[in-house]
């Protein structure tokens, strides 16, 4: 007997301009899945379409964009969505005390509110067709907080809460919900985080200015700045497993740091875990 089921034919992937989403869309397209990719910027949409991957524009921070995109998606897929990979997200670094209400709302609009709004529109479609797979791309920072990542930490903690709850609520509908929790992955994440930091954080008036100087050096570094960094293919392998398995895992932990800290969180006292997480986060300087 095999634990694999026929692969879903139609997979919707958000955040496909670069990194994990782009690599996953490419790989699944090569495997003859019907991939529907989304990007926020029109130039990225055109680039993927030229490469033969069907792509539409979607800005998760805008409800109207989500609704318009879903209409186009259903037209392209003849009304069927077998799997949804919620990948789109970004990081807004900075000390919690330096985050304005507007900054926190901006972080949550895409990472949480838009992601779940899209998912809520897809769930009834999956229920009507008799099932489906929903995969959230979370993070090691979805269960282990590190300094100067408060907005992103909180957004991924929230996503984990939604995913865990949704899994209980749609189990009877043959809809499986999985979380992928990557550690450091090669992507444009740091470059984009640097842009967000400059937009939202006033470094000159912050009590954390000294640590920010060191943190900015990391954000501007080309290539990997953290040990145990893996390529996006490591996440794609988990997506493929979730799609093809009759019973997908609830959590896929990717990279050594994620595996280690998932164990340490269960075993260590909170104060000792705080020390290790602070060190892992560069004592606020990474």
N, C-alpha and C positions, 0 to 999 in steps of 0.2 A: 504494500500500500504506500501511497505517497501523501505527504501533507500539503501538497501544492494543488491549487485550484486553477482553472483556466484564467489567464491574466485578464483583468478588466480592460475593456477596449478603449474607453474614453477617460483620460486623466486630465484634470484641471490643475495647473500649477501657477501659483502667484509668485511675483518677484523674480522674474527670469532674465533680467538685464545682464547680470553677472553672477559669479560665484556658484553657490549651491543650486539655485533655481535654474540657471542657464545650463549647467552641466547635467542636471537631472533631466531637463527637457530634451537636450541633445541625445542622451543615452536612451531614454524611453522611445524617442522618435526612431532611433536606429533599430529598436526592438519591435517596431511595427505597432506600438500603441498609438491610438489617436490622441495626440497631445494638443491640448489647448493651453497655450502659455499666456501670461499677462505681464505687462510692464507698465510703469507709471509714465515714462517719457515716450513720446511718439517716435523719436528717432530710434529708440531701442525696439519698438514694435516693428518698424519698417526693416530693421536689420535682421530680426529673427524670421520675418516673413520671407525675406530674400534668401534665407538659408533653408527654406522649405518647412519651417516650423510655424504652424498657424498661431498667430499671436494677436491679441487685442489690447487696447489701452485700458488700464484699470488703476484708479487712485483710491486706495483703501481709506484715505482720510475724507472721502466725499461720498455720501450716501447715493447721490444721483449717479455718480460714476459707477458705483457697484450695481445698481439696478439696471443701468444701461448695458453694462458688461454682461450681466446674467442673461439678458434678453438675447444678445448676440451669441453668447456661448450656447444657449439652448437651440438657437437656430442652426448653428454649425454642427451640433451633436445630435440633431433630430430629437431633442428633448431628453437625452440620456446623459447622466454623469455617473460613471462607475466609481471614480475616486477623486478626492480633492486633497491636494498637498498644499497646506497653508504655510508657505515659506516666506512671503514678503515681510520684512521687518527692518528696522534700523536701530542704531544705538545713539543715545544722547548722553555723553559722559559729563560728569560734574558732581560735586558734593551735594548731598540732599538739601542742605540749607541754602544752596545757591540756585535751586530750581524754583523758578516762578510758577505760579498756577498755569500760565499760558504754556510754559515749557513742558510741564507734566501732561497737560491736555494734548499737546502736539505729539508727544511720544505715544500716548495711549490711543490717539485717533487711528493710527495705522496698525500698531502692534496688537491692539486688543479690540477696540470697538469695531473697526473696519473688518478685521479678520473674523470676528464672531458674527457680524452682520451678514457677511458673505456666506459663512457656514450655515447660518439659520435659513438662508434662502435655498441652499442646496439640500438640506436635510429632508424637506417634504418630497423633493424629486426622488431622492434615494428610497424613501419609504414607499412611494407609489410604485417604483420599479422593482421593489422586493429586496433592496439591500444596497450596500456600498461600503467604501472605505474612506475614512476621514483621517488624515495624518497632519498633525501639527508639528512644525519645526520649532521646538523650544530651545533650551540651552542648559548647560551646566548652571548658568545663572538663574534658571527657573526653580532651583531648589537650594542653591548655595550662594548666598549674597557675597559680593566682594566690594571693597570701597571704591568710591567715585564712579559707580555704575548704577546708582540708585534708581533712576528712571527706567533703565533697561531691566534691571533686576525685577522691579515691581511689575513691569509689563509681562515678563515671562512667568513670574509667579502667578499672575492673573490668568494667563493662557493655560497654565497647568490646572488651575482650579476649574476653568470652563471645560477643558477636555475631560478631566476626571468625572465631572458631573454629567456632561453630555453622554459619556460612555454608559453610565448607569441608566440614563433616560431613553436611549435608543437601542438598547441591547435586544429588546423584543422585536425590533424592526429589522433585524439582521444587518444593522449598520455597525461596523467595527470602528473604534476610535483609538488611535495610537499617538504616542508622543515620541519624537526623536530629540535627544538631549546631547547635542554636540558640545565638545570643548573647543579649543582653538582650531579653526579651519581656514585654509588659505582663501582669501576673498578680498573685496574692496571695503570690508566692514570698517577697518580703522580709518581709511581715507574719508569715508562718508561720516564717521563719527567726529572727525576733526572739523568738518564743515559745520556740523550741528553744534559742537562746542563753541566755535567762534560766533555762531548766531545767537546762542541763548545764555552763555555764561559770561559774567563780567569778572574777568580774572583780576583786574586791577584793584577791585574793592573787596576781594575775597580773603578770608582768613586762611585759605588753603592755597594761596598764590605760589608758595615755594614748591609744593607738591605738583601743582599744575604745570610748572615749568618742566619738571622731569617727565610728566605724563605727556606733554605735547611733543617732546622728543621721541617718545615711543610711537605716538600717533602718526608722526611724519616719517617714520622708518619704513623703507621699502622692504617687502618680503616678510617672512615670519619673524615675530619678535618674542614668541613664547615657545617653550619646549613642548614636545609631543604634538606639534601642529601637523594636521593631516590635510590631504587634498579633498576637494568637494566629493570625489568619488566615494569616500567613506560614508557619506550621508546617503548618496544615491543607492548604494548597496542595501541600506536599511529600508529605503523607500520600496525598492524592488521586492525585498522579502515581505514587506507588509502587503504589497499588492498581490503577490502570487501565493501567499500562504492562506490556507483555509482558515487558520486561526492566527491572525497577526499578533505580535507581541504588544503588550500595553505600553511598554517603554523600551526604546532602543538607546542604549548609552554608548556614545561614540567618543573616542580618544581616551587615553589613560587618565587624565585628570578627572573626567566625568565618572569613570568607573571607581577611581580611588575615593573621591569625595562622596559618592553615593554610599559607599561602605562606611567611611569615617563619620558621616552624619548620623548613622544608626548606632555607632559604637562609642563615640567620644562625648564627653561632657561639653556643653555649649561654650564655655569659656575657652577651653583648649581648642575647640573647632574654630572659634573666632580668631585665635592667634594664627592658625594654619591658613585660614582663608585670607587674612590680611597679608601674610607672607606671599601666598599664591597670587594675590592681586598687586604685588610689588610694593606693599606698604603704602599704597596710595600714589606710587610713582610710576605705575605702569598702566 
